[in-house]
Amino acid sequence: AFQRLAHPAYGVMPLEYRPVDCETGAPLKSIPGYVSEMIYSHTIKPGWTFQPYSTKDTRLLVPGQGVGGATALCSTISQGGALAFICRECSRPGYQPFAKAQNLQMTIRSNTKSLDPFASSTPPGQLPLLKIFMMNDEKTTYCGAEIILSARYALKQPGGWYNVSIPLSAFRCNAGSVGSLATVDRVDLMNANARDANVCLDNIRLA
C-alpha cells in the first residue's frame, strides 16, 4: 500500500491540502496563514501551540470540566511553572494577532478539591492569582509589565468560574524589550506562589 502512494525509493507522496476549521470544516485563509483570535476553546485553536512547563497532571482536554459542562484545560502548576500559549513566528507581517487585539480574555477557576488552606495557592471558589506575561518566543524578549490576576480584571460567575479581561495596554509592551505588540507571539500563565496552583481554563482569546 505504501508503494502505491509514495515513490518506492524516496518515500515522497504528492499531496494537496487546504486549511479548515477543525470543528466546522469551514475553509480558512491559507495566505499568509490563519491564526485564530480564539486561543483555546475546548481545544487549542488553529495557529497556536500549547507548551506547559513545571506542571503536574496537565490535561489539555478534560470533558465536563469547562464552562457549562464543556471541555476544559486543567493543570496543577508548580511554583515557577506556567501554561504557555505560542503562535510560532507570528510577529511576521500578515500575522501579528496581538497587534490586532485590545484585550486578553479567558475563563478560569480553581480546581482544588481540598478545603485545607495549605493544600494549594488556589482555594476552592477563589480567583487563582496567576501571573501573566507576554513575550516574543523566538527572540526571548518581553513586554514591560506583568499582570497578577485580581478582582480588577475578573468578574465572578456561577460554578466558581471567573471571566477575566485584561487590556493588552496594561502589559506595556512598548516599554519592554519586545518593542511593541506587533512582535508578541506568546502569553504565559505562571504560578508565582510557593504552593501548587490547581486551575481549569476555557475560552482563552484575543479580543
C-alpha beads as a LAMMPS data file, in Angstrom:
LAMMPS data file: protein, C-alpha beads

207 atoms
206 bonds

1 atom types
1 bond types

-500.0 500.0 xlo xhi
-500.0 500.0 ylo yhi
-500.0 500.0 zlo zhi

Masses

1 110.0

Atoms # bond

1 1 1 0.000 0.000 0.000
2 1 1 2.827 2.388 0.796
3 1 1 4.460 1.888 -2.627
4 1 1 1.201 2.765 -4.357
5 1 1 1.079 6.108 -2.531
6 1 1 4.749 7.074 -2.450
7 1 1 7.902 6.743 -4.505
8 1 1 9.323 3.316 -3.545
9 1 1 12.857 4.674 -3.128
10 1 1 12.324 8.167 -1.732
11 1 1 9.009 7.904 0.092
12 1 1 7.655 11.123 -1.423
13 1 1 3.878 11.460 -1.666
14 1 1 2.238 14.068 -3.925
15 1 1 -0.370 15.615 -1.638
16 1 1 -2.670 18.612 -1.849
17 1 1 -4.101 20.165 1.276
18 1 1 -6.065 23.156 2.459
19 1 1 -6.567 24.589 5.969
20 1 1 -10.002 24.107 7.505
21 1 1 -11.584 24.751 10.881
22 1 1 -11.127 21.591 12.966
23 1 1 -14.666 21.723 14.347
24 1 1 -16.785 23.013 11.441
25 1 1 -14.693 22.024 8.408
26 1 1 -15.110 25.543 7.015
27 1 1 -12.196 26.653 4.773
28 1 1 -9.675 29.094 6.256
29 1 1 -7.384 31.611 4.577
30 1 1 -4.122 29.952 3.566
31 1 1 -2.109 33.079 2.723
32 1 1 -0.239 34.266 4.700
33 1 1 -1.762 31.709 7.072
34 1 1 -4.648 31.592 9.510
35 1 1 -4.300 32.397 13.195
36 1 1 -7.475 32.188 15.255
37 1 1 -8.286 35.010 17.674
38 1 1 -9.547 32.225 19.946
39 1 1 -6.503 30.567 21.536
40 1 1 -8.305 27.811 23.445
41 1 1 -11.951 26.820 23.489
42 1 1 -12.499 23.101 24.129
43 1 1 -9.175 22.575 22.301
44 1 1 -6.161 24.526 21.006
45 1 1 -7.236 26.626 18.030
46 1 1 -5.557 26.987 14.591
47 1 1 -2.234 28.810 14.639
48 1 1 -1.489 28.159 18.335
49 1 1 0.599 25.634 20.238
50 1 1 0.480 24.714 23.922
51 1 1 3.647 24.325 25.987
52 1 1 3.283 23.687 29.737
53 1 1 6.376 23.627 31.937
54 1 1 6.918 22.678 35.595
55 1 1 3.383 21.318 35.853
56 1 1 1.768 18.125 37.102
57 1 1 -1.188 16.242 35.671
58 1 1 -1.717 18.745 32.845
59 1 1 -4.626 17.690 30.639
60 1 1 -5.485 19.638 27.522
61 1 1 -8.941 18.121 27.053
62 1 1 -10.941 17.345 30.203
63 1 1 -14.579 16.547 29.355
64 1 1 -17.214 18.099 31.582
65 1 1 -14.854 20.474 33.399
66 1 1 -15.303 23.526 31.167
67 1 1 -17.878 26.298 31.206
68 1 1 -21.371 24.824 31.043
69 1 1 -20.012 21.280 31.203
70 1 1 -17.818 21.658 28.116
71 1 1 -14.201 20.554 27.783
72 1 1 -11.525 22.441 29.748
73 1 1 -7.766 22.627 30.107
74 1 1 -6.833 21.626 33.672
75 1 1 -3.424 21.609 35.316
76 1 1 -1.533 21.638 38.587
77 1 1 1.182 24.268 38.174
78 1 1 4.233 24.150 40.427
79 1 1 5.986 27.279 41.688
80 1 1 7.649 28.943 38.701
81 1 1 5.750 26.743 36.255
82 1 1 3.343 28.003 33.637
83 1 1 0.966 27.275 30.795
84 1 1 2.408 28.876 27.662
85 1 1 0.383 29.561 24.511
86 1 1 2.566 30.262 21.485
87 1 1 1.881 31.433 17.943
88 1 1 5.135 30.380 16.235
89 1 1 6.867 33.212 14.356
90 1 1 3.650 35.220 14.350
91 1 1 5.494 38.532 14.516
92 1 1 5.786 38.308 10.723
93 1 1 3.665 40.683 8.590
94 1 1 0.217 39.300 7.948
95 1 1 0.030 37.521 11.305
96 1 1 0.651 39.631 14.460
97 1 1 -2.505 38.560 16.356
98 1 1 -1.697 40.616 19.468
99 1 1 -1.386 43.837 17.465
100 1 1 -4.906 43.291 16.100
101 1 1 -6.488 42.909 19.559
102 1 1 -7.361 45.106 22.538
103 1 1 -7.805 42.574 25.359
104 1 1 -6.706 39.161 26.580
105 1 1 -9.764 37.265 27.832
106 1 1 -10.325 33.900 29.499
107 1 1 -12.480 32.000 31.964
108 1 1 -10.654 30.415 34.884
109 1 1 -11.465 28.652 38.135
110 1 1 -9.714 26.864 40.968
111 1 1 -9.576 23.096 40.615
112 1 1 -8.516 22.490 44.227
113 1 1 -10.701 19.892 45.932
114 1 1 -9.373 20.217 49.479
115 1 1 -10.560 22.850 51.969
116 1 1 -7.148 22.741 53.667
117 1 1 -5.716 26.288 53.238
118 1 1 -2.224 24.794 52.914
119 1 1 -3.205 22.350 50.159
120 1 1 -2.584 24.830 47.337
121 1 1 -2.343 28.507 46.427
122 1 1 -5.791 28.307 44.795
123 1 1 -8.530 27.769 47.415
124 1 1 -11.858 26.470 46.043
125 1 1 -14.139 29.217 44.733
126 1 1 -11.453 31.920 44.783
127 1 1 -9.768 33.577 41.812
128 1 1 -6.440 31.849 41.044
129 1 1 -3.752 34.519 41.479
130 1 1 -1.633 33.602 38.493
131 1 1 0.990 35.888 36.973
132 1 1 0.545 36.620 33.268
133 1 1 3.285 37.878 30.984
134 1 1 3.718 38.247 27.224
135 1 1 6.816 37.920 25.070
136 1 1 8.380 37.041 21.728
137 1 1 9.172 33.339 21.865
138 1 1 11.904 33.258 19.221
139 1 1 13.908 36.254 20.473
140 1 1 13.142 35.810 24.212
141 1 1 12.120 39.443 24.578
142 1 1 9.405 40.610 26.959
143 1 1 6.696 43.206 27.456
144 1 1 7.405 45.828 30.096
145 1 1 4.852 44.705 32.705
146 1 1 3.479 41.510 34.222
147 1 1 -0.085 41.194 35.481
148 1 1 -1.214 39.380 38.627
149 1 1 -4.827 38.262 38.322
150 1 1 -7.038 40.234 40.691
151 1 1 -10.615 41.441 41.102
152 1 1 -9.656 44.433 38.953
153 1 1 -9.679 42.177 35.889
154 1 1 -12.115 39.426 36.929
155 1 1 -15.873 39.025 37.321
156 1 1 -17.170 36.032 39.274
157 1 1 -19.561 33.661 37.518
158 1 1 -21.603 30.609 38.604
159 1 1 -19.734 27.377 39.202
160 1 1 -16.645 29.051 40.643
161 1 1 -15.645 30.485 37.259
162 1 1 -14.238 33.968 36.724
163 1 1 -14.447 35.908 33.485
164 1 1 -11.119 37.675 33.035
165 1 1 -10.429 40.567 30.667
166 1 1 -7.049 42.326 30.685
167 1 1 -6.305 45.286 28.387
168 1 1 -3.195 44.495 26.353
169 1 1 -2.021 48.043 27.038
170 1 1 -1.557 47.020 30.699
171 1 1 1.402 44.839 29.670
172 1 1 3.298 47.958 28.448
173 1 1 4.905 46.100 25.570
174 1 1 6.250 49.323 24.046
175 1 1 8.322 49.846 27.202
176 1 1 9.779 46.333 27.201
177 1 1 12.476 44.586 25.207
178 1 1 9.828 43.122 22.865
179 1 1 9.276 46.655 21.474
180 1 1 5.594 46.504 20.523
181 1 1 2.506 44.299 20.437
182 1 1 3.281 43.502 16.797
183 1 1 6.235 41.344 17.850
184 1 1 4.447 39.489 20.671
185 1 1 3.671 35.843 19.879
186 1 1 3.421 34.165 23.285
187 1 1 1.482 34.501 26.547
188 1 1 2.310 32.600 29.763
189 1 1 0.095 31.953 32.788
190 1 1 2.557 31.349 35.635
191 1 1 2.244 30.244 39.241
192 1 1 4.489 32.604 41.233
193 1 1 3.234 31.278 44.589
194 1 1 5.044 28.848 46.878
195 1 1 2.254 26.248 46.783
196 1 1 0.873 24.484 43.697
197 1 1 -1.878 26.167 41.699
198 1 1 -4.728 23.884 40.624
199 1 1 -6.644 25.522 37.791
200 1 1 -9.026 24.877 34.913
201 1 1 -9.295 27.248 31.934
202 1 1 -11.599 27.758 28.990
203 1 1 -12.337 30.361 26.301
204 1 1 -8.880 31.954 26.126
205 1 1 -8.900 34.558 23.390
206 1 1 -7.653 37.842 21.997
207 1 1 -10.472 40.350 21.520

Bonds

1 1 1 2
2 1 2 3
3 1 3 4
4 1 4 5
5 1 5 6
6 1 6 7
7 1 7 8
8 1 8 9
9 1 9 10
10 1 10 11
11 1 11 12
12 1 12 13
13 1 13 14
14 1 14 15
15 1 15 16
16 1 16 17
17 1 17 18
18 1 18 19
19 1 19 20
20 1 20 21
21 1 21 22
22 1 22 23
23 1 23 24
24 1 24 25
25 1 25 26
26 1 26 27
27 1 27 28
28 1 28 29
29 1 29 30
30 1 30 31
31 1 31 32
32 1 32 33
33 1 33 34
34 1 34 35
35 1 35 36
36 1 36 37
37 1 37 38
38 1 38 39
39 1 39 40
40 1 40 41
41 1 41 42
42 1 42 43
43 1 43 44
44 1 44 45
45 1 45 46
46 1 46 47
47 1 47 48
48 1 48 49
49 1 49 50
50 1 50 51
51 1 51 52
52 1 52 53
53 1 53 54
54 1 54 55
55 1 55 56
56 1 56 57
57 1 57 58
58 1 58 59
59 1 59 60
60 1 60 61
61 1 61 62
62 1 62 63
63 1 63 64
64 1 64 65
65 1 65 66
66 1 66 67
67 1 67 68
68 1 68 69
69 1 69 70
70 1 70 71
71 1 71 72
72 1 72 73
73 1 73 74
74 1 74 75
75 1 75 76
76 1 76 77
77 1 77 78
78 1 78 79
79 1 79 80
80 1 80 81
81 1 81 82
82 1 82 83
83 1 83 84
84 1 84 85
85 1 85 86
86 1 86 87
87 1 87 88
88 1 88 89
89 1 89 90
90 1 90 91
91 1 91 92
92 1 92 93
93 1 93 94
94 1 94 95
95 1 95 96
96 1 96 97
97 1 97 98
98 1 98 99
99 1 99 100
100 1 100 101
101 1 101 102
102 1 102 103
103 1 103 104
104 1 104 105
105 1 105 106
106 1 106 107
107 1 107 108
108 1 108 109
109 1 109 110
110 1 110 111
111 1 111 112
112 1 112 113
113 1 113 114
114 1 114 115
115 1 115 116
116 1 116 117
117 1 117 118
118 1 118 119
119 1 119 120
120 1 120 121
121 1 121 122
122 1 122 123
123 1 123 124
124 1 124 125
125 1 125 126
126 1 126 127
127 1 127 128
128 1 128 129
129 1 129 130
130 1 130 131
131 1 131 132
132 1 132 133
133 1 133 134
134 1 134 135
135 1 135 136
136 1 136 137
137 1 137 138
138 1 138 139
139 1 139 140
140 1 140 141
141 1 141 142
142 1 142 143
143 1 143 144
144 1 144 145
145 1 145 146
146 1 146 147
147 1 147 148
148 1 148 149
149 1 149 150
150 1 150 151
151 1 151 152
152 1 152 153
153 1 153 154
154 1 154 155
155 1 155 156
156 1 156 157
157 1 157 158
158 1 158 159
159 1 159 160
160 1 160 161
161 1 161 162
162 1 162 163
163 1 163 164
164 1 164 165
165 1 165 166
166 1 166 167
167 1 167 168
168 1 168 169
169 1 169 170
170 1 170 171
171 1 171 172
172 1 172 173
173 1 173 174
174 1 174 175
175 1 175 176
176 1 176 177
177 1 177 178
178 1 178 179
179 1 179 180
180 1 180 181
181 1 181 182
182 1 182 183
183 1 183 184
184 1 184 185
185 1 185 186
186 1 186 187
187 1 187 188
188 1 188 189
189 1 189 190
190 1 190 191
191 1 191 192
192 1 192 193
193 1 193 194
194 1 194 195
195 1 195 196
196 1 196 197
197 1 197 198
198 1 198 199
199 1 199 200
200 1 200 201
201 1 201 202
202 1 202 203
203 1 203 204
204 1 204 205
205 1 205 206
206 1 206 207
